[in-house]
Amino acid sequence: MFAMLRLMAIGFVVLTVIYIVLSLWSRSVRRGKLAQWWEEEGKPGDLDSYIDRGLEEYDSSLRRKLILGVYIIPFTLMCVVIYLTNFA
């Protein structure tokens, strides 16, 4: 039981690091696309306010929520493997 708790704690820390890196990377990619779209649209208004509005939309988007799969998928797979190992 202690080994499983230790595995879950280490796994949670590793998944948290992966989540943070993936979230920051995705946000920077979105910021780059917004800057590119701003130039393609003929530079309407201030770049910083355009990017801020775009990132606010991104924060409530489905893509942002899908990144939480970093926690859900490995945990589900681990539960399935433990169940199959012990009870199948």
QUIKA-V514337 format. One record per helix or strand of 3 or more residues. SS is the DSSP state (H for helix, E for strand). FROM is the first residue (numbers start at 1). TO is the last residue. Records with the same first field share a line. If there is no record, write none. Layout:
BEGIN
SS=FROM-TO, FROM-TO
END
This chain:
BEGIN
H=2-40, 47-59, 62-66, 69-87
END
